């Protein structure tokens, strides 16, 4: 039988988690700061996922202010972090609610205190519909909607409904428009589906949802043209909704939702500050941002927004700290973190810090990660130009695309500007 210290305990951290000090006893989350742990000390185990406290707080406040100034509500995508602590911080800062990708994520969000939510995806399974109905009963008064994009989906739900014992219950839906992923491609089928929803016993049309993220180029001229196209498409469809009375008075204001994390400055005007619309911006990655992927998009957005360098917008807050395992040849170091520890779907992580002999400094510009295995990262540099690290040094990596780093960690250390561990976050991806 495993010792008690090796058995996971809800709400506690312990040595069953990677990155937790293996010889330390388990402890509740609210006692982490009292331990005096430090990134440059000897207590922590590496690799370790780290969130910068100051950048995190800045990003939450900055994005909430952005939404307020543009007349939209923030419904950030919870799948980015799946962290109850961060859900609560986003809501406390003024977020309208949270967005999720499926009913399982919604369940965890509701348990964390979310009471208004979007499922930015279609639902077609009997088990998911039954769970959604059960959650509505468990959390009375919750407001939520999911996406629908075809009469085939509607027909399937209509067939399943009598078997679910839903009675007179109705679920709200947003008509999903799309171009590259799910979503209706043409105006006529979208209007046909909206008409089919009128008076439906199971579903009530609440508005429109879309996702522009897979079309973004990161250049202002084509991205402005892209959003002008979306504006025209949505306004035309909403005008037809109004002309035919397809959205019931009880379902107003009309919910209109869009927005990934790469183009939210141009998405917000499409959602519109109009009294008959509730614009819901779903951007999620802003909370920790990143060092490369969204960082490039943010540079272009800063130019459009006129953000001066002295007043930074979003800041990278997520890092994965590693140890140098080996320097087997000139210009190469192997780090003890890999694909199991840092996201790589949008590019290799960027070396951001180097710690040697208890001192942290910015990683040299010539360092780059050129590949990763499950548990190793290949750090390379030109030894004729740039000095390299030593075995045992610490190298902090800045991941691209925070979503696929968060889901590799059950907990993350929150650190202040002096690298002291002042808090911890947990995630609920599984």
Buried (B, 14 or more C-beta within 10 A) or exposed (E): EEEEBEEEEEEBBBBBBBBBBBEBEBBEBEEBBEEEBBBBEEBBBBBBBBBBBEBBBBBBEBBBEBBEEBBBBBBBBBBBBBBBBBBEBBBEBBBBBBBBBBBEBBBBBBBBEBBBBBBBBBBBEBEBBBBBBEBBEEBEEBEBBBBBBBBEBBEBBBEBBEEBEBEEBBBBBBBBBBBEEBBBEEEEEBBEBBBBBBEBEBBBBBBBBBBBBEBBBBEEEEBEEBBEBBBEBBEEBBEBBEEEEBBEEEBBBBBBBBBBBBBBBBBBBBBBEEEEBBBBBBBBBBBBBBBBBBBBBBEBBBEEEEBEEEEEBBBBBBBBBBBBBEBEEEBBBBBBBBBEBBBBEBBBBBBBBBBBEEEBEEBBEBBBBEEBEEBBBBBBBEEEEBEBBEEEBBBBBBBBBBBBBBBBBBBBBBBEEEBBBEBBBBBBBE
